[in-house]
Every structure is written in structure tokens, then in C-alpha cells.
Amino acid sequence: MTDRLSTTAAAMVSISAAATNSAATRLIPSVAVSAFTTRLSSRTTLSLTSLRSSPLISRLFLPQETSVRRFSSGRIGYSTASSPKCAASDPEQLKGAREDIKELLKSTFCHPILVRLGWHDAGTYNKNIEEWPQRGGANGSLRFEIELKHGANAGLVNALKLLQPIKEKYSSVTYADLFQLASATAIEEAGGPKIPMKYGRVDVSEPEQCPEEGRLPDAGPPSPASHLRDVFNRMGLDDKEIVALSGAHTLGRSRPDRSGWGKPETKYTKDGPGAPGGQSWTVQWLKFDNSYFKDIKEKKDEDLLVLPTDAVLFDDPAFKEYAEKYAVDVDAFFKDYAEAHAKLSSIGAKFDPPEGFSLDDIPAKGQPEKFVAAKYSTGKD
């Protein structure tokens, strides 16, 4: 959660991420992403410099409102074209947003940073706090400047910048749902398993509702096994889920100028795609598979990154059981990963409707309901 081909796309432009002096890193690293300015209008294309430096950054990602655009307390909220139908997010708009995210992934190769965005919004959950939103979880709080400035979130302003035009287009989708939709779609589009997601997450409305800093993992703690358990057990996740989720390191790169970890460049990253450089965990760092576990186990390639929290998966006896299994059984990894990802994206969140909803259960617009004979039969002659 703290931060895997393709050749470099001709239209891609490097976006520099916000640097951090903190050693705190992320389970999912960011990948350099394109501003894809050819796809944005002048209205939605913003200067990264202004995003990073402006004290008004939180105003760019305010919660949606079902009334007219309001002006109060110096804050400007987005208006919506129509109110969601009995849900925090409109299902049809979520489907449209998913298709736009797929196109974004094809043009920018931003899979890793979108995964990281979803994880970092969800990964603040504390099972010991009952009240929402104090308990954290996927609630859209990461759009506010105060949380973006947390050391573990360095560079995630780039992910917000990429998703902003989609949020403006689909105003009846909450930020909490959009972040988790982007994360799951990135995994699936990179060749990973289908994530059994549910939607309808409610957004927090004020930066004062953001969690305190320090709830996300550090990549280099003194006692890696204990640290991972402390952080993930706080969210209600067990050893199997810790190891499975760590497997998402098969995507992405780490950059020393941002996280303090990794090499400036390797033979696998010097040509991109995206901005060249950084050090990846796997050779094909935009492909989701079980290479992460294989490569850590073999320890043969110095150009591949292994953090203390990666190595411990094969050092700790309880973690090792699952890491060894995933290194040889990709199907088992995919199954356990999909379940763990879906759980992480839901725990702590507040849903409307309370049970949430799945996009797969909603018929395509304009298609008639599937005929089921038993539904219309009386059972009488």
C-alpha cells in the first residue's frame, strides 16, 4: 500500500512527482505517468507545478454536491448534472468511468500509481475505531492536501491529476468509488485477476476528516515482520492477506529521489515506458503475475528491487508458507489476491446502499431483462 510490457508511447510526457525527505515508502510504487495533454481540453489540463505548490489544491478535489455550485468559506464544490439514483454513486456513470480508465491506462501506462492511490485511500482503516469516518478506510479523504502531504503519499497528486477529467465527466461518482474503481481496473487491465468489487462508497466532506499521518506501512522498519503485522492486523487482515497483497509489487518501480529506495535506473527501466528510471521489483513491471515471488525467492538479479518488507516474506516462517505457494501456483495467488484486494477496498468504508452494489449485477443500459421461466410460472395447470 505504501506506493507491474510496452514500448514508450510517442505522446507520453514525464510528470515529476512530489519528492519527500521521509523514508516512508509504499507497498505500491508510483510509475511516471503522462499528462496526456492531447486528450484533455484546456479547461481540464492543469499545470502540475500549480497542483503541487498551490494552497488551493484541496479545492480541486472537493466532494460532489447534488445542489448547485456553492460558494462559502472560500471553498468551491462541484455541482452535479443529476443526483445518484438511490446510491452514493450512479451505476451507469461508474460503468462509463471504468471505460475511460481503461483508455487512460492504454495511453499512460499508469497502472501502478492508480493501484497505489486506491490502496492508500483504503489503507488508513483502523478496526479499533467504530465511528465513520474517524476509522479511516476508502472514503475519498486522499483528495485533500493535508493527506496528500503525508510522506507515504508522495507523488499521488499525479494520480489525482490523471483522474480529475474523469471525475468531472462523471460527477455522480464519489471519489471513494473512483479511486477503488481505478485501482481494481488497473490490476485487471495489467493481466491480473478480476476483483469482486462492490460500490456505493460515501465520501468524507472536509479535510478535517482526514486520518492522522502514520497509518500506512514503511518499507524499511527495524522489524519488518512485526511492522507489517502491526499495520495490516490493525485493518483486520491476516498473514495470508499480507503476503497476497504484497504480490502487487509485481507492478511498478521505486525511485530513490522520491522514496529513498531503489536505483536511479536499471536495464529494465531506462527506456520507460513513461519517464525512464527507477528500479522495479520484476522484469516486466507492467504485467500482473507471480514474478514478484519468484524473483525474491531466486535472488539472482541485482537490477531487481528487494526491500526489507519484501525479503521478510521468505524469512518469516508464517509468511514463507504463502510466499512459497504463490511462487509456484499463480492461480492460488490470483484467487487470494483478488479476495484480499476486494476486502481492503471495502473495510472501513461507508456504503449507500448499505450493502453496496456490483457493476456486474447491473444489466447494460437498454437491454431487456433476461427471461426466467420460473419467475412467471404459477406452478398451476
C-alpha positions in Angstrom: 0.0 0.0 0.0 2.9 2.3 0.5 3.5 3.3 -3.2 3.8 -4.3 -12.9 5.4 -4.5 -21.3 5.1 -2.0 -23.7 7.4 0.4 -25.6 7.4 4.1 -24.9 4.3 5.8 -26.3 5.2 8.7 -28.5 2.8 11.0 -26.9 3.9 10.4 -23.3 5.2 13.3 -21.3 7.1 12.9 -18.0 5.4 14.1 -14.9 7.6 14.7 -11.9 6.2 13.5 -8.6 6.4 15.4 -5.3 9.6 14.5 -3.6 9.7 13.5 0.1 12.5 13.5 2.6 10.8 10.9 4.6 12.0 7.3 4.3 8.4 6.2 4.4 7.6 4.3 1.2 4.7 2.4 -0.2 3.7 -1.2 -1.0 2.7 0.0 -4.4 5.2 2.4 -6.0 4.3 5.1 -8.5 5.1 4.9 -12.1 5.8 8.0 -14.1 2.7 9.0 -16.0 1.8 11.1 -19.0 -0.1 14.2 -18.7 -1.8 13.0 -21.9 -2.4 16.6 -22.8 -3.6 15.7 -26.2 -6.7 14.1 -24.6 -7.6 17.0 -22.3 -9.2 20.3 -23.1 -7.6 23.5 -21.9 -10.3 23.6 -19.3 -9.1 20.4 -17.6 -5.4 20.4 -18.3 -3.7 21.9 -15.3 -0.1 22.7 -14.6 1.5 20.2 -12.3 3.5 22.9 -10.8 0.4 24.7 -9.7 -1.1 21.5 -8.4 2.0 20.8 -6.2 2.6 24.3 -4.9 -0.8 25.9 -4.7 -2.5 26.1 -1.2 -5.8 25.6 -3.1 -5.0 22.1 -4.2 -7.8 20.7 -1.9 -10.3 22.8 -3.8 -9.5 20.8 -7.0 -10.8 17.6 -5.4 -13.8 18.6 -3.3 -16.7 16.3 -2.7 -19.5 16.3 -5.2 -22.7 18.1 -4.4 -26.2 17.4 -5.5 -27.2 21.0 -5.4 -25.9 24.0 -7.4 -22.3 25.0 -7.2 -21.8 26.7 -3.9 -19.5 29.5 -2.7 -18.9 29.6 1.0 -15.9 29.7 3.4 -13.7 30.2 0.4 -14.4 26.7 -1.0 -15.9 25.8 -4.3 -17.7 22.5 -4.8 -18.5 20.6 -7.9 -22.1 20.6 -9.0 -23.7 17.5 -10.4 -25.8 17.2 -13.5 -28.1 14.7 -11.8 -28.4 13.1 -8.4 -27.3 9.4 -8.0 -30.3 7.1 -8.1 -30.6 5.6 -4.6 -26.9 5.2 -4.2 -23.8 7.3 -3.4 -22.6 6.7 -7.0 -24.6 6.3 -10.1 -24.1 2.8 -11.5 -24.2 3.9 -15.2 -21.7 6.7 -14.6 -19.4 4.2 -12.8 -19.5 2.0 -15.9 -18.7 4.9 -18.1 -15.8 5.9 -15.8 -14.5 2.3 -16.0 -14.2 2.5 -19.7 -12.5 5.9 -19.6 -10.0 4.5 -17.1 -9.2 1.6 -19.4 -8.4 4.1 -22.2 -6.3 6.2 -19.8 -4.3 3.1 -18.9 -3.6 2.3 -22.6 -2.2 5.8 -23.2 -0.3 6.5 -20.0 0.7 3.1 -18.5 -0.3 4.5 -15.1 -1.4 1.1 -13.6 0.9 1.2 -10.6 0.1 4.6 -9.4 -3.6 4.0 -9.7 -3.3 0.8 -7.6 -1.4 2.8 -5.1 -4.0 5.5 -5.0 -6.8 3.1 -4.1 -4.7 1.3 -1.6 -3.6 4.5 0.2 -7.1 5.8 0.5 -8.3 2.5 1.9 -5.2 1.6 4.0 -5.9 4.0 6.8 -8.6 1.8 8.2 -8.4 1.1 12.0 -10.7 -1.7 13.1 -10.4 -0.5 16.7 -12.3 2.7 15.9 -16.0 2.2 15.2 -17.1 5.7 14.1 -17.0 6.7 10.5 -15.0 8.5 9.1 -12.6 8.5 12.1 -11.9 4.8 11.5 -10.4 5.6 8.1 -10.8 3.4 5.0 -11.8 4.1 1.5 -13.7 7.4 1.9 -12.1 9.7 -0.6 -10.1 11.6 2.0 -6.9 11.3 0.0 -8.1 14.1 -2.3 -7.4 16.7 0.4 -4.0 18.5 0.5 -3.4 17.7 4.2 -3.4 13.9 3.5 -1.6 14.2 0.2 1.3 15.7 2.1 1.8 12.6 4.2 5.2 11.2 3.5 3.9 7.8 2.2 1.7 9.6 -0.3 4.4 11.4 -2.2 3.6 11.6 -5.9 0.0 10.7 -5.6 -1.0 14.2 -6.8 -0.1 12.8 -10.2 -2.8 10.1 -9.9 -5.4 12.7 -8.9 -4.4 14.9 -11.9 -4.9 11.9 -14.2 -8.4 11.1 -12.8 -9.6 14.7 -12.5 -11.1 14.9 -16.0 -12.9 11.6 -15.4 -14.3 12.8 -12.1 -15.5 16.0 -13.8 -17.2 14.0 -16.6 -18.9 11.6 -14.2 -19.8 13.9 -11.4 -22.3 11.5 -9.8 -19.4 9.1 -8.9 -17.9 9.6 -5.5 -14.1 10.0 -5.1 -14.0 7.0 -2.8 -15.6 4.8 -5.5 -13.5 6.3 -8.3 -10.2 5.6 -6.5 -11.2 2.0 -5.9 -12.6 1.5 -9.4 -9.3 2.8 -10.8 -7.2 0.5 -8.6 -9.2 -2.6 -9.4 -9.4 -1.8 -13.2 -5.6 -1.3 -13.3 -5.0 -4.7 -11.8 -7.3 -6.4 -14.3 -6.0 -4.5 -17.3 -2.4 -5.5 -16.4 -3.4 -9.1 -16.7 -4.4 -9.7 -13.1 -7.5 -11.4 -11.7 -11.0 -9.9 -11.8 -11.6 -8.2 -8.4 -15.0 -8.9 -6.9 -15.7 -5.2 -6.1 -18.7 -3.5 -4.7 -19.5 0.2 -5.0 -21.6 2.9 -3.3 -18.9 4.3 -1.0 -19.7 7.6 0.6 -17.1 10.5 0.6 -15.9 12.5 3.5 -16.7 16.2 3.0 -14.0 18.1 4.9 -10.1 17.9 5.2 -10.7 17.8 9.0 -12.0 14.3 8.5 -8.7 13.0 7.1 -6.8 10.4 9.2 -3.6 11.4 11.0 -0.3 10.5 9.4 1.4 7.2 10.2 -1.3 4.6 9.4 0.5 3.4 6.2 3.4 0.9 6.1 7.1 1.8 6.0 9.3 -0.2 3.6 12.3 -0.3 5.9 11.3 -0.6 9.5 13.7 -2.2 12.1 11.5 -5.3 12.4 9.8 -5.8 9.0 7.6 -8.8 10.0 6.3 -7.1 13.2 5.7 -3.8 11.4 3.7 -5.5 8.6 1.5 -7.3 11.1 1.0 -4.2 13.2 -0.2 -2.2 10.2 -2.3 -4.9 8.5 -3.7 -6.5 11.6 -5.0 -3.1 12.6 -7.1 -3.3 9.4 -8.2 -6.8 10.2 -6.0 -8.5 7.6 -4.1 -11.7 8.4 -0.8 -13.2 7.3 -2.2 -14.7 4.0 -3.7 -11.4 3.0 -0.5 -9.6 3.9 1.6 -11.8 1.6 -1.1 -11.8 -1.2 -1.3 -8.0 -1.2 2.5 -7.7 -1.2 2.4 -9.6 -4.5 1.1 -6.4 -6.2 4.7 -5.3 -6.2 4.9 -7.2 -9.4 3.7 -3.8 -10.8 5.7 -0.6 -10.8 9.1 1.0 -9.8 10.6 2.7 -6.9 12.6 6.0 -7.4 15.3 7.0 -4.9 14.6 10.7 -5.3 11.1 10.2 -4.2 11.1 7.3 -1.7 14.7 6.9 -0.8 14.8 3.3 -2.1 16.0 1.7 -5.3 18.5 2.6 -8.1 18.1 5.7 -10.3 17.9 3.4 -13.4 18.3 -0.2 -14.4 18.4 -2.1 -17.7 14.7 -2.8 -17.2 13.6 0.8 -16.6 16.0 3.0 -18.6 13.7 3.1 -21.6 10.4 3.5 -19.8 7.5 3.3 -20.7 6.7 6.6 -19.2 9.6 8.6 -17.7 12.6 6.4 -17.7 14.4 5.4 -14.5 13.7 3.9 -11.1 14.1 0.3 -10.0 11.4 -2.4 -10.5 10.7 -5.5 -8.5 10.2 -7.5 -11.7 11.5 -7.6 -15.2 8.0 -7.0 -16.8 6.9 -4.4 -14.3 3.6 -3.6 -16.1 2.4 -7.2 -16.1 0.5 -8.6 -13.1 1.6 -12.2 -12.4 3.5 -14.0 -9.7 7.0 -12.9 -10.8 7.5 -10.9 -7.6 7.5 -14.1 -5.5 9.7 -16.0 -8.0 12.3 -13.2 -8.2 12.6 -12.7 -4.5 13.0 -16.4 -3.9 15.7 -16.8 -6.6 17.7 -13.6 -5.6 19.6 -13.8 -8.9 19.2 -10.3 -10.4 20.8 -7.2 -8.7 18.8 -5.0 -11.0 15.5 -6.0 -9.3 14.5 -4.4 -6.1 14.0 -6.3 -2.8 13.0 -4.1 0.2 13.2 -5.3 3.8 9.4 -5.8 3.7 9.8 -7.9 0.6 12.6 -10.1 1.9 10.8 -10.9 5.1 8.1 -12.7 3.2 10.6 -15.6 2.7 12.4 -15.1 6.1 9.4 -15.2 8.4 8.1 -18.8 8.7 4.4 -17.9 8.7 4.7 -15.5 5.7 7.0 -18.0 3.9 4.3 -20.6 3.7 2.2 -18.4 1.4 5.1 -16.8 -0.4 6.4 -20.3 -1.4 3.0 -21.3 -2.5 2.4 -18.2 -4.7 5.9 -18.6 -6.3 4.8 -21.9 -7.9 1.0 -21.5 -8.1 -0.2 -18.4 -9.9 -3.8 -19.5 -9.8 -3.7 -19.7 -6.0 -2.0 -16.2 -5.9 -4.7 -14.7 -8.2 -7.5 -16.1 -6.1 -6.1 -15.0 -2.8 -5.1 -11.6 -4.2 -8.5 -10.8 -5.6 -10.2 -11.6 -2.3 -7.7 -9.6 -0.3 -7.9 -6.6 -2.7 -11.7 -6.5 -2.5 -11.6 -6.8 1.3 -9.1 -3.9 1.6 -11.2 -1.7 -0.6 -14.3 -2.2 1.4 -13.3 -2.4 5.1 -14.0 0.8 6.9 -15.9 2.3 4.0 -19.5 3.6 4.4 -21.8 2.4 1.7 -25.1 3.7 0.2 -26.9 1.5 -0.1 -25.5 -0.2 3.0 -24.9 -3.5 1.2 -23.2 -1.8 -1.8 -23.7 -2.9 -5.3 -21.8 -4.7 -8.0 -21.4 -3.4 -11.6 -21.6 -6.9 -12.9 -25.2 -7.3 -11.5 -26.5 -4.3 -13.4 -27.8 -5.0 -16.9 -26.4 -3.0 -19.8 -28.5 0.1 -20.4 -31.2 -0.5 -22.9 -31.1 -4.3 -22.7 -34.2 -6.2 -21.7 -34.3 -8.2 -18.5 -33.3 -11.8 -19.1 -36.3 -14.1 -19.2 -36.5 -16.6 -16.4 -39.4 -19.0 -16.7 -39.8 -19.7 -13.0 -40.3 -16.1 -12.3 -43.5 -16.1 -14.4 -44.8 -19.6 -13.8 -47.6 -20.1 -11.2 -46.9 -23.8 -10.8 -50.5 -24.5 -11.6 -52.1 -26.2 -14.5 
